[in-house]
Amino acid sequence: MSRYGRFAHDALKNNQLTPKKRFGQNFLVHRETAEAIVRAGKVTASDTIVEVGVGLGALTLPLAAAANHVYGYEIDSGIVRFHEQQKDLPENVTLIHQDILKADFNEIVQKCGAGLKILANLPYSISNPFIFKLIDNAHLIKSATIMLQKEVADRLSAEVNTKDYGVPTILLASVATVDRKLTLKPAEFHPRPKVDSVVITIDFTGGPKQTGPYDYTLFKHIVRSTFNQRRKTVINTLSRANLFGVTHKEDKKTNKELAHRALTDAGIAPSARPETLLFSDFVRLAVCVEKLQKEAK
Ligand SMILES: C[S@@+](CC[C@H](N)C(=O)[O-])C[C@H]1O[C@@H](n2cnc3c(N)ncnc32)[C@H](O)[C@@H]1O
């Protein structure tokens, strides 16, 4: 066992801390790996970093050595108590006992300054809701370098027309670009997870080329409704997505006609399946649906 691994093991044992599955507690056991994640995040001496899930501090310490300041969020009161008793975190680390999913990103910006830089060995238990939180707060974030279960990273960086391509891929592509950095084996953690992990950097400054204005809420609704039934054709799901204010049963035909028009106006084959459509196709579709909605008023 590495020195880091022995440290994690002993720290947990001596403080009656059992790794909690519900908090996704798989602690890093190699210092070099933690340092590689900091390098992947391109952390510089002037950076203020937001770390999600401080744990025993495996990533926090190299982050604190490389950055100006680290605001570390941790949900587990046992771990927070451990750091308070040990006083082991450097002075430029502020430990915040809070569930990151409940945190207000505007308040985090007030603490950390504009353009958040986030690093995390992300607890697997929150990876999906956390990604959607990042998407919703994209305008406040510069980059997020995060470690995820490989299958989640595969979904976020999936190519069009593959089984992994879906709602998270498209919504993330609408605000950012994704770059895969490292693949880590289960032996990098204590306790060992069952699957490989991947570190990705999500760059919120390198989002898609300007597509012109479109209704983002409508775009999201269309993406979610079509992928809800990913085996069906887009004309099928779009006609049932309550887009055109036609609710009477007998007006099924009208819904289908309007959906057909929106799709052909957007240059999309009505018989297409959602996984064959690019982010830019969904944007064009949202623009055409909005135009028809306005005409119908
Ligand atoms: C995978 S461990 C990583 C710990 C440490 N950074 C490391 O690399 O060894 C995830 C950490 O996130 C914490 N955590 C889990 N859910 C959280 C949440 N919703 N908000 C803040 N921290 C959370 C866990 O208690 C745990 O310490």
The ligand as an ORCA input file, in Angstrom:
! r2SCAN-3c Opt
* xyz 0 1
  C     -14.646     10.330     -4.158
  S     -14.446     11.088     -2.567
  C     -13.061     12.135     -2.908
  C     -12.324     12.591     -1.685
  C     -10.987     13.266     -1.940
  N     -11.139     14.484     -2.717
  C     -10.019     12.303     -2.639
  O      -9.791     12.521     -3.839
  O      -9.553     11.374     -2.016
  C     -15.847     12.216     -2.605
  C     -15.981     13.153     -1.415
  O     -17.124     13.996     -1.637
  C     -17.900     14.081     -0.459
  N     -19.305     14.344     -0.889
  C     -20.244     13.431     -1.275
  N     -21.376     14.049     -1.651
  C     -21.156     15.375     -1.489
  C     -21.973     16.535     -1.701
  N     -23.232     16.431     -2.143
  N     -21.451     17.765     -1.433
  C     -20.159     17.882     -0.967
  N     -19.357     16.821     -0.755
  C     -19.839     15.580     -1.009
  C     -17.719     12.738      0.208
  O     -18.032     12.766      1.577
  C     -16.245     12.457     -0.097
  O     -15.421     13.012      0.891
*
